[in-house]
Amino acid sequence: MDALNTLRLEIKRLIIAALDLEDTTPDDIADDAPLFGDEGLGLDSIDALELGVALRKKYQLQLEANDAGNRQHFRSVNSLAALVSSRAQAA
C-alpha cells in the first residue's frame, strides 16, 4: 500500500472514530464521495467542526474558520488526503 492510500485509510478511520460512525467501515467510504450534503456520508456543520478538531490533533493542521478553501478541503477523503500531504510536505 503506498503512502497516499495509507493516508486515505487513516483519514477514513479518523472520520469514523471522531464522529462515532459505529455502523460504518473504511470500505463504506469512497475516496471521492462527498462527505457533506445529501450524497455520500451526509455530514453536517457540527461534524465538520469535530472533524476539523480531530485533524488538527492528529496531523497538526492549522485550519482557519473563515478560510474559503475549507469547503473544498473537506469535500472528500481524497481532498482531505491532498490537504494533509501538502501541509506535511510544506512543514
A tleap script that builds the chain and sets N, CA, C and O, in Angstrom:
source leaprc.protein.ff14SB
mol = sequence {
  NMET ASP ALA LEU ASN THR LEU ARG LEU GLU
  ILE LYS ARG LEU ILE ILE ALA ALA LEU ASP
  LEU GLU ASP THR THR PRO ASP ASP ILE ALA
  ASP ASP ALA PRO LEU PHE GLY ASP GLU GLY
  LEU GLY LEU ASP SER ILE ASP ALA LEU GLU
  LEU GLY VAL ALA LEU ARG LYS LYS TYR GLN
  LEU GLN LEU GLU ALA ASN ASP ALA GLY ASN
  ARG GLN HIE PHE ARG SER VAL ASN SER LEU
  ALA ALA LEU VAL SER SER ARG ALA GLN ALA
  CALA
}
set mol.1.N position { 0.868 -1.185 0.000 }
set mol.1.CA position { 0.000 0.000 0.000 }
set mol.1.C position { 0.906 1.237 0.000 }
set mol.1.O position { 1.802 1.358 0.836 }
set mol.2.N position { 0.668 2.139 -0.932 }
set mol.2.CA position { 1.510 3.333 -0.991 }
set mol.2.C position { 1.085 4.353 0.064 }
set mol.2.O position { 0.060 4.198 0.727 }
set mol.3.N position { 1.899 5.398 0.200 }
set mol.3.CA position { 1.684 6.384 1.268 }
set mol.3.C position { 0.331 7.081 1.153 }
set mol.3.O position { -0.322 7.328 2.166 }
set mol.4.N position { -0.097 7.402 -0.070 }
set mol.4.CA position { -1.374 8.097 -0.232 }
set mol.4.C position { -2.548 7.195 0.147 }
set mol.4.O position { -3.494 7.649 0.791 }
set mol.5.N position { -2.495 5.930 -0.245 }
set mol.5.CA position { -3.561 5.003 0.145 }
set mol.5.C position { -3.584 4.784 1.655 }
set mol.5.O position { -4.652 4.665 2.255 }
set mol.6.N position { -2.410 4.733 2.260 }
set mol.6.CA position { -2.330 4.604 3.718 }
set mol.6.C position { -2.939 5.823 4.388 }
set mol.6.O position { -3.671 5.699 5.370 }
set mol.7.N position { -2.634 7.010 3.853 }
set mol.7.CA position { -3.187 8.245 4.402 }
set mol.7.C position { -4.711 8.272 4.254 }
set mol.7.O position { -5.414 8.662 5.186 }
set mol.8.N position { -5.224 7.864 3.094 }
set mol.8.CA position { -6.682 7.814 2.898 }
set mol.8.C position { -7.337 6.899 3.938 }
set mol.8.O position { -8.362 7.252 4.522 }
set mol.9.N position { -6.744 5.728 4.167 }
set mol.9.CA position { -7.288 4.787 5.153 }
set mol.9.C position { -7.261 5.400 6.552 }
set mol.9.O position { -8.226 5.271 7.305 }
set mol.10.N position { -6.152 6.068 6.904 }
set mol.10.CA position { -6.063 6.743 8.204 }
set mol.10.C position { -7.165 7.783 8.357 }
set mol.10.O position { -7.798 7.876 9.409 }
set mol.11.N position { -7.392 8.561 7.307 }
set mol.11.CA position { -8.420 9.612 7.356 }
set mol.11.C position { -9.804 8.995 7.502 }
set mol.11.O position { -10.628 9.504 8.262 }
set mol.12.N position { -10.069 7.916 6.794 }
set mol.12.CA position { -11.367 7.243 6.929 }
set mol.12.C position { -11.572 6.750 8.358 }
set mol.12.O position { -12.652 6.910 8.926 }
set mol.13.N position { -10.541 6.154 8.931 }
set mol.13.CA position { -10.629 5.679 10.317 }
set mol.13.C position { -10.822 6.846 11.275 }
set mol.13.O position { -11.566 6.737 12.250 }
set mol.14.N position { -10.152 7.963 11.000 }
set mol.14.CA position { -10.291 9.155 11.830 }
set mol.14.C position { -11.720 9.699 11.762 }
set mol.14.O position { -12.291 10.074 12.786 }
set mol.15.N position { -12.294 9.743 10.566 }
set mol.15.CA position { -13.680 10.205 10.396 }
set mol.15.C position { -14.626 9.324 11.213 }
set mol.15.O position { -15.483 9.826 11.939 }
set mol.16.N position { -14.463 8.024 11.090 }
set mol.16.CA position { -15.338 7.077 11.788 }
set mol.16.C position { -15.209 7.245 13.303 }
set mol.16.O position { -16.214 7.277 14.013 }
set mol.17.N position { -13.980 7.351 13.796 }
set mol.17.CA position { -13.761 7.468 15.241 }
set mol.17.C position { -14.221 8.826 15.768 }
set mol.17.O position { -14.898 8.894 16.794 }
set mol.18.N position { -13.863 9.899 15.079 }
set mol.18.CA position { -14.176 11.250 15.564 }
set mol.18.C position { -15.679 11.510 15.582 }
set mol.18.O position { -16.176 12.244 16.436 }
set mol.19.N position { -16.399 10.907 14.640 }
set mol.19.CA position { -17.832 11.175 14.516 }
set mol.19.C position { -18.697 10.021 15.026 }
set mol.19.O position { -19.914 10.027 14.840 }
set mol.20.N position { -18.079 9.047 15.660 }
set mol.20.CA position { -18.799 7.894 16.215 }
set mol.20.C position { -19.728 7.232 15.195 }
set mol.20.O position { -20.895 6.966 15.483 }
set mol.21.N position { -19.198 6.973 14.013 }
set mol.21.CA position { -19.977 6.307 12.954 }
set mol.21.C position { -19.836 4.797 13.136 }
set mol.21.O position { -19.122 4.135 12.384 }
set mol.22.N position { -20.524 4.263 14.141 }
set mol.22.CA position { -20.344 2.884 14.572 }
set mol.22.C position { -20.651 1.846 13.503 }
set mol.22.O position { -20.002 0.801 13.457 }
set mol.23.N position { -21.611 2.111 12.658 }
set mol.23.CA position { -22.016 1.134 11.649 }
set mol.23.C position { -21.301 1.342 10.320 }
set mol.23.O position { -21.701 0.766 9.308 }
set mol.24.N position { -20.251 2.154 10.309 }
set mol.24.CA position { -19.523 2.466 9.086 }
set mol.24.C position { -18.118 1.892 9.169 }
set mol.24.O position { -17.465 1.963 10.210 }
set mol.25.N position { -17.659 1.320 8.057 }
set mol.25.CA position { -16.282 0.830 7.961 }
set mol.25.C position { -15.549 1.678 6.922 }
set mol.25.O position { -16.191 2.356 6.119 }
set mol.26.N position { -14.215 1.649 6.927 }
set mol.26.CA position { -13.482 2.399 5.895 }
set mol.26.C position { -13.899 2.017 4.477 }
set mol.26.O position { -13.904 2.857 3.577 }
set mol.27.N position { -14.246 0.753 4.283 }
set mol.27.CA position { -14.676 0.312 2.947 }
set mol.27.C position { -15.993 0.953 2.513 }
set mol.27.O position { -16.289 1.011 1.320 }
set mol.28.N position { -16.786 1.435 3.474 }
set mol.28.CA position { -18.064 2.080 3.162 }
set mol.28.C position { -17.884 3.505 2.637 }
set mol.28.O position { -18.817 4.082 2.079 }
set mol.29.N position { -16.699 4.069 2.812 }
set mol.29.CA position { -16.455 5.461 2.432 }
set mol.29.C position { -15.608 5.475 1.165 }
set mol.29.O position { -14.435 5.103 1.189 }
set mol.30.N position { -16.212 5.907 0.059 }
set mol.30.CA position { -15.463 6.014 -1.200 }
set mol.30.C position { -14.520 7.211 -1.119 }
set mol.30.O position { -14.853 8.241 -0.533 }
set mol.31.N position { -13.343 7.059 -1.714 }
set mol.31.CA position { -12.335 8.121 -1.649 }
set mol.31.C position { -12.831 9.450 -2.201 }
set mol.31.O position { -12.460 10.514 -1.704 }
set mol.32.N position { -13.672 9.385 -3.233 }
set mol.32.CA position { -14.120 10.620 -3.884 }
set mol.32.C position { -15.581 10.968 -3.580 }
set mol.32.O position { -16.136 11.886 -4.185 }
set mol.33.N position { -16.201 10.248 -2.655 }
set mol.33.CA position { -17.604 10.525 -2.305 }
set mol.33.C position { -17.680 11.817 -1.490 }
set mol.33.O position { -16.803 12.085 -0.669 }
set mol.34.N position { -18.717 12.612 -1.711 }
set mol.34.CA position { -18.896 13.827 -0.908 }
set mol.34.C position { -19.085 13.456 0.568 }
set mol.34.O position { -19.796 12.507 0.897 }
set mol.35.N position { -18.440 14.219 1.442 }
set mol.35.CA position { -18.596 13.965 2.875 }
set mol.35.C position { -19.817 14.680 3.433 }
set mol.35.O position { -20.396 14.244 4.429 }
set mol.36.N position { -20.211 15.785 2.790 }
set mol.36.CA position { -21.316 16.611 3.301 }
set mol.36.C position { -22.460 16.657 2.307 }
set mol.36.O position { -22.290 16.363 1.124 }
set mol.37.N position { -23.637 17.032 2.809 }
set mol.37.CA position { -24.810 17.135 1.947 }
set mol.37.C position { -25.578 15.829 1.879 }
set mol.37.O position { -25.368 14.921 2.683 }
set mol.38.N position { -26.466 15.752 0.911 }
set mol.38.CA position { -27.369 14.606 0.804 }
set mol.38.C position { -26.696 13.366 0.227 }
set mol.38.O position { -27.184 12.251 0.409 }
set mol.39.N position { -25.588 13.554 -0.462 }
set mol.39.CA position { -24.882 12.422 -1.050 }
set mol.39.C position { -23.758 11.982 -0.118 }
set mol.39.O position { -23.449 12.680 0.848 }
set mol.40.N position { -23.147 10.845 -0.393 }
set mol.40.CA position { -22.011 10.393 0.397 }
set mol.40.C position { -22.380 10.153 1.849 }
set mol.40.O position { -23.398 9.524 2.139 }
set mol.41.N position { -21.548 10.657 2.774 }
set mol.41.CA position { -21.777 10.419 4.200 }
set mol.41.C position { -22.868 11.291 4.785 }
set mol.41.O position { -23.436 10.946 5.821 }
set mol.42.N position { -23.176 12.405 4.156 }
set mol.42.CA position { -24.237 13.272 4.663 }
set mol.42.C position { -23.884 13.980 5.955 }
set mol.42.O position { -24.758 14.203 6.794 }
set mol.43.N position { -22.618 14.338 6.134 }
set mol.43.CA position { -22.197 15.028 7.347 }
set mol.43.C position { -22.743 16.451 7.366 }
set mol.43.O position { -23.134 16.989 6.331 }
set mol.44.N position { -22.767 17.063 8.571 }
set mol.44.CA position { -23.262 18.433 8.696 }
set mol.44.C position { -22.183 19.347 9.281 }
set mol.44.O position { -21.039 18.926 9.457 }
set mol.45.N position { -22.544 20.586 9.580 }
set mol.45.CA position { -21.554 21.564 10.037 }
set mol.45.C position { -20.956 21.198 11.398 }
set mol.45.O position { -19.782 21.478 11.644 }
set mol.46.N position { -21.728 20.589 12.270 }
set mol.46.CA position { -21.195 20.143 13.561 }
set mol.46.C position { -20.148 19.056 13.332 }
set mol.46.O position { -19.097 19.050 13.973 }
set mol.47.N position { -20.446 18.136 12.410 }
set mol.47.CA position { -19.474 17.099 12.061 }
set mol.47.C position { -18.190 17.726 11.523 }
set mol.47.O position { -17.094 17.248 11.817 }
set mol.48.N position { -18.324 18.791 10.740 }
set mol.48.CA position { -17.155 19.468 10.172 }
set mol.48.C position { -16.263 20.021 11.280 }
set mol.48.O position { -15.039 19.915 11.214 }
set mol.49.N position { -16.885 20.607 12.293 }
set mol.49.CA position { -16.111 21.132 13.419 }
set mol.49.C position { -15.375 20.015 14.151 }
set mol.49.O position { -14.189 20.140 14.456 }
set mol.50.N position { -16.082 18.925 14.429 }
set mol.50.CA position { -15.467 17.799 15.128 }
set mol.50.C position { -14.353 17.172 14.306 }
set mol.50.O position { -13.311 16.796 14.841 }
set mol.51.N position { -14.578 17.063 13.010 }
set mol.51.CA position { -13.564 16.505 12.126 }
set mol.51.C position { -12.354 17.433 12.052 }
set mol.51.O position { -11.213 16.972 12.037 }
set mol.52.N position { -12.602 18.727 12.006 }
set mol.52.CA position { -11.509 19.696 11.996 }
set mol.52.C position { -10.637 19.587 13.234 }
set mol.52.O position { -9.412 19.659 13.136 }
set mol.53.N position { -11.255 19.415 14.404 }
set mol.53.CA position { -10.517 19.250 15.658 }
set mol.53.C position { -9.679 17.970 15.610 }
set mol.53.O position { -8.514 17.972 16.008 }
set mol.54.N position { -10.270 16.889 15.126 }
set mol.54.CA position { -9.558 15.609 15.046 }
set mol.54.C position { -8.366 15.704 14.089 }
set mol.54.O position { -7.295 15.168 14.377 }
set mol.55.N position { -8.547 16.379 12.964 }
set mol.55.CA position { -7.443 16.552 12.005 }
set mol.55.C position { -6.339 17.413 12.605 }
set mol.55.O position { -5.155 17.153 12.395 }
set mol.56.N position { -6.732 18.428 13.345 }
set mol.56.CA position { -5.745 19.306 13.987 }
set mol.56.C position { -4.907 18.513 14.994 }
set mol.56.O position { -3.688 18.673 15.063 }
set mol.57.N position { -5.574 17.658 15.771 }
set mol.57.CA position { -4.858 16.869 16.776 }
set mol.57.C position { -3.924 15.845 16.130 }
set mol.57.O position { -2.768 15.717 16.531 }
set mol.58.N position { -4.425 15.119 15.134 }
set mol.58.CA position { -3.641 14.031 14.541 }
set mol.58.C position { -2.536 14.531 13.618 }
set mol.58.O position { -1.423 14.006 13.643 }
set mol.59.N position { -2.834 15.543 12.804 }
set mol.59.CA position { -1.884 15.980 11.779 }
set mol.59.C position { -1.336 17.389 12.014 }
set mol.59.O position { -0.613 17.914 11.167 }
set mol.60.N position { -1.669 18.007 13.145 }
set mol.60.CA position { -1.243 19.363 13.463 }
set mol.60.C position { -1.613 20.364 12.359 }
set mol.60.O position { -0.869 21.304 12.077 }
set mol.61.N position { -2.769 20.141 11.750 }
set mol.61.CA position { -3.249 21.061 10.709 }
set mol.61.C position { -3.739 22.344 11.364 }
set mol.61.O position { -4.444 22.303 12.372 }
set mol.62.N position { -3.371 23.465 10.799 }
set mol.62.CA position { -3.895 24.748 11.242 }
set mol.62.C position { -4.969 25.169 10.245 }
set mol.62.O position { -4.663 25.574 9.124 }
set mol.63.N position { -6.214 25.072 10.657 }
set mol.63.CA position { -7.337 25.422 9.790 }
set mol.63.C position { -7.968 26.708 10.306 }
set mol.63.O position { -8.283 26.818 11.491 }
set mol.64.N position { -8.147 27.658 9.436 }
set mol.64.CA position { -8.789 28.914 9.807 }
set mol.64.C position { -10.287 28.802 9.560 }
set mol.64.O position { -10.707 28.342 8.498 }
set mol.65.N position { -11.088 29.214 10.520 }
set mol.65.CA position { -12.541 29.080 10.413 }
set mol.65.C position { -13.100 29.842 9.214 }
set mol.65.O position { -14.081 29.409 8.609 }
set mol.66.N position { -12.498 30.951 8.872 }
set mol.66.CA position { -13.029 31.777 7.781 }
set mol.66.C position { -12.304 31.538 6.456 }
set mol.66.O position { -12.447 32.329 5.524 }
set mol.67.N position { -11.530 30.458 6.365 }
set mol.67.CA position { -10.808 30.137 5.131 }
set mol.67.C position { -11.800 29.646 4.078 }
set mol.67.O position { -12.498 28.652 4.277 }
set mol.68.N position { -11.847 30.356 2.964 }
set mol.68.CA position { -12.781 29.994 1.895 }
set mol.68.C position { -12.455 28.626 1.304 }
set mol.68.O position { -13.329 28.003 0.702 }
set mol.69.N position { -11.232 28.144 1.457 }
set mol.69.CA position { -10.841 26.854 0.900 }
set mol.69.C position { -11.295 25.657 1.716 }
set mol.69.O position { -11.211 24.522 1.247 }
set mol.70.N position { -11.776 25.894 2.929 }
set mol.70.CA position { -12.167 24.764 3.785 }
set mol.70.C position { -13.237 23.893 3.152 }
set mol.70.O position { -13.176 22.667 3.244 }
set mol.71.N position { -14.201 24.508 2.520 }
set mol.71.CA position { -15.279 23.725 1.884 }
set mol.71.C position { -14.690 22.751 0.863 }
set mol.71.O position { -15.117 21.600 0.778 }
set mol.72.N position { -13.724 23.210 0.102 }
set mol.72.CA position { -13.087 22.341 -0.899 }
set mol.72.C position { -12.216 21.275 -0.220 }
set mol.72.O position { -12.209 20.119 -0.644 }
set mol.73.N position { -11.486 21.660 0.829 }
set mol.73.CA position { -10.623 20.699 1.528 }
set mol.73.C position { -11.436 19.570 2.145 }
set mol.73.O position { -10.985 18.424 2.171 }
set mol.74.N position { -12.623 19.880 2.638 }
set mol.74.CA position { -13.450 18.890 3.333 }
set mol.74.C position { -14.451 18.203 2.394 }
set mol.74.O position { -15.381 17.546 2.861 }
set mol.75.N position { -14.271 18.345 1.108 }
set mol.75.CA position { -15.217 17.794 0.137 }
set mol.75.C position { -15.247 16.267 0.149 }
set mol.75.O position { -16.321 15.669 0.077 }
set mol.76.N position { -14.069 15.628 0.239 }
set mol.76.CA position { -13.998 14.164 0.169 }
set mol.76.C position { -12.751 13.680 0.894 }
set mol.76.O position { -11.922 14.478 1.331 }
set mol.77.N position { -12.629 12.369 1.015 }
set mol.77.CA position { -11.412 11.791 1.592 }
set mol.77.C position { -10.210 12.162 0.733 }
set mol.77.O position { -9.143 12.474 1.261 }
set mol.78.N position { -10.375 12.130 -0.585 }
set mol.78.CA position { -9.272 12.498 -1.479 }
set mol.78.C position { -8.801 13.924 -1.222 }
set mol.78.O position { -7.597 14.174 -1.166 }
set mol.79.N position { -9.733 14.861 -1.065 }
set mol.79.CA position { -9.337 16.253 -0.869 }
set mol.79.C position { -8.696 16.448 0.510 }
set mol.79.O position { -7.777 17.256 0.644 }
set mol.80.N position { -9.157 15.733 1.526 }
set mol.80.CA position { -8.517 15.805 2.840 }
set mol.80.C position { -7.112 15.217 2.791 }
set mol.80.O position { -6.185 15.763 3.388 }
set mol.81.N position { -6.956 14.106 2.080 }
set mol.81.CA position { -5.634 13.491 1.948 }
set mol.81.C position { -4.673 14.437 1.223 }
set mol.81.O position { -3.504 14.539 1.592 }
set mol.82.N position { -5.163 15.119 0.203 }
set mol.82.CA position { -4.324 16.083 -0.517 }
set mol.82.C position { -3.906 17.228 0.399 }
set mol.82.O position { -2.758 17.671 0.363 }
set mol.83.N position { -4.830 17.701 1.212 }
set mol.83.CA position { -4.531 18.776 2.157 }
set mol.83.C position { -3.476 18.331 3.162 }
set mol.83.O position { -2.485 19.030 3.375 }
set mol.84.N position { -3.684 17.173 3.780 }
set mol.84.CA position { -2.747 16.680 4.794 }
set mol.84.C position { -1.367 16.470 4.181 }
set mol.84.O position { -0.363 16.867 4.772 }
set mol.85.N position { -1.306 15.856 3.015 }
set mol.85.CA position { 0.001 15.578 2.412 }
set mol.85.C position { 0.692 16.866 1.971 }
set mol.85.O position { 1.914 16.968 2.080 }
set mol.86.N position { -0.059 17.852 1.477 }
set mol.86.CA position { 0.571 19.110 1.054 }
set mol.86.C position { 1.074 19.898 2.260 }
set mol.86.O position { 2.136 20.515 2.189 }
set mol.87.N position { 0.336 19.888 3.356 }
set mol.87.CA position { 0.797 20.590 4.562 }
set mol.87.C position { 1.983 19.873 5.197 }
set mol.87.O position { 2.868 20.517 5.760 }
set mol.88.N position { 2.006 18.541 5.111 }
set mol.88.CA position { 3.115 17.774 5.680 }
set mol.88.C position { 4.405 18.033 4.903 }
set mol.88.O position { 5.484 18.121 5.489 }
set mol.89.N position { 4.283 18.155 3.569 }
set mol.89.CA position { 5.458 18.413 2.743 }
set mol.89.C position { 5.966 19.831 2.947 }
set mol.89.O position { 7.166 20.090 2.847 }
set mol.90.N position { 5.055 20.742 3.232 }
set mol.90.CA position { 5.439 22.140 3.417 }
set mol.90.C position { 6.113 22.372 4.774 }
set mol.90.O position { 6.867 23.329 4.954 }
set mol.91.N position { 5.827 21.483 5.716 }
set mol.91.CA position { 6.371 21.658 7.085 }
set mol.91.C position { 7.834 21.289 7.173 }
set mol.91.O position { 8.430 21.381 8.246 }
savepdb mol mol.pdb
quit
